[in-house]
Amino acid sequence: MEANPMTEALALERTQAEWVFAKGTVKSIALGHGTGCISADEGDDDLPFRVASVAWGLELLAAGTRVEFVVDEGAHGLEAYEIVPLEAPRQ
């Protein structure tokens, strides 16, 4: 079984007691439901997130927005936290 780079980064993060920031693109966001999904640059899995996990710039988030975020274990596997937009969404 091939290791997931994001899982490896998370394990390293925990041993170093520092956050590992990843980059990716918002795949979808449903403000009414308070959830969304990020396609990470590394790893094959899309990462769910809660709107409450957006550190700042919620008004900038839309599908296609480049973001930086922290990956950590959530209730149902890896999730994105501390999400920060890196650019305005593509029109």
C-alpha positions as CSV (number, residue, x, y, z in Angstrom):
1,M,0.0,0.0,0.0
2,E,1.5,3.3,-1.1
3,A,1.7,6.0,1.6
4,N,-0.3,9.2,1.2
5,P,2.0,12.2,1.2
6,M,-0.5,14.2,3.3
7,T,-0.7,11.5,5.9
8,E,3.1,11.4,6.0
9,A,3.2,15.2,6.5
10,L,0.6,15.0,9.2
11,A,2.7,12.3,11.1
12,L,5.8,14.5,10.7
13,E,3.9,17.5,12.0
14,R,2.8,15.7,15.1
15,T,6.4,14.6,15.9
16,Q,7.7,18.2,15.4
17,A,4.7,19.8,17.2
18,E,4.3,22.3,14.3
19,W,1.6,22.8,11.8
20,V,2.2,21.7,8.3
21,F,0.6,24.0,5.8
22,A,-0.6,22.5,2.5
23,K,-1.9,24.2,-0.6
24,G,-4.8,23.4,-2.9
25,T,-7.9,24.7,-4.6
26,V,-11.4,25.0,-3.3
27,K,-13.4,22.4,-5.2
28,S,-16.8,23.3,-3.8
29,I,-18.3,25.3,-1.0
30,A,-21.9,25.3,0.4
31,L,-22.2,28.2,2.7
32,G,-25.8,27.2,3.6
33,H,-24.6,23.9,4.8
34,G,-21.4,25.3,6.3
35,T,-19.2,22.8,4.5
36,G,-16.8,22.6,1.5
37,C,-14.2,20.5,-0.2
38,I,-10.5,21.3,-1.1
39,S,-8.5,19.5,-3.8
40,A,-5.0,19.4,-2.3
41,D,-2.0,19.8,-4.5
42,E,-0.4,16.7,-2.8
43,G,-2.2,13.5,-2.2
44,D,-5.2,11.9,-4.0
45,D,-7.9,12.7,-1.5
46,D,-10.2,15.7,-1.5
47,L,-10.3,17.2,2.0
48,P,-13.6,18.3,3.5
49,F,-13.8,21.4,5.6
50,R,-16.2,23.3,7.7
51,V,-16.8,27.0,7.0
52,A,-16.0,27.7,10.7
53,S,-12.5,26.4,9.9
54,V,-11.8,29.4,7.7
55,A,-9.2,31.5,9.5
56,W,-10.1,34.7,7.5
57,G,-11.3,35.7,4.0
58,L,-14.5,33.7,4.0
59,E,-16.0,36.2,1.5
60,L,-13.2,35.3,-0.9
61,L,-13.9,31.6,-1.0
62,A,-15.5,30.1,-4.1
63,A,-14.8,27.2,-6.3
64,G,-11.4,27.7,-7.9
65,T,-9.9,29.8,-5.1
66,R,-6.3,28.8,-4.2
67,V,-5.9,28.3,-0.5
68,E,-3.4,27.4,2.2
69,F,-4.5,25.2,5.1
70,V,-3.6,22.8,7.9
71,V,-4.4,19.1,7.6
72,D,-5.5,17.2,10.7
73,E,-7.6,14.3,11.7
74,G,-11.3,15.0,11.9
75,A,-14.3,13.0,12.9
76,H,-14.3,11.1,9.5
77,G,-10.6,11.2,8.5
78,L,-8.4,14.0,7.3
79,E,-9.9,17.5,7.1
80,A,-8.7,21.0,6.3
81,Y,-8.5,23.6,9.0
82,E,-7.1,27.2,9.4
83,I,-8.0,27.9,5.7
84,V,-6.6,31.1,4.2
85,P,-7.3,32.2,0.6
86,L,-4.1,32.9,-1.4
87,E,-5.9,34.8,-4.2
88,A,-9.3,36.1,-5.2
89,P,-11.5,33.5,-6.8
90,R,-11.3,33.0,-10.6
91,Q,-14.2,34.5,-12.5
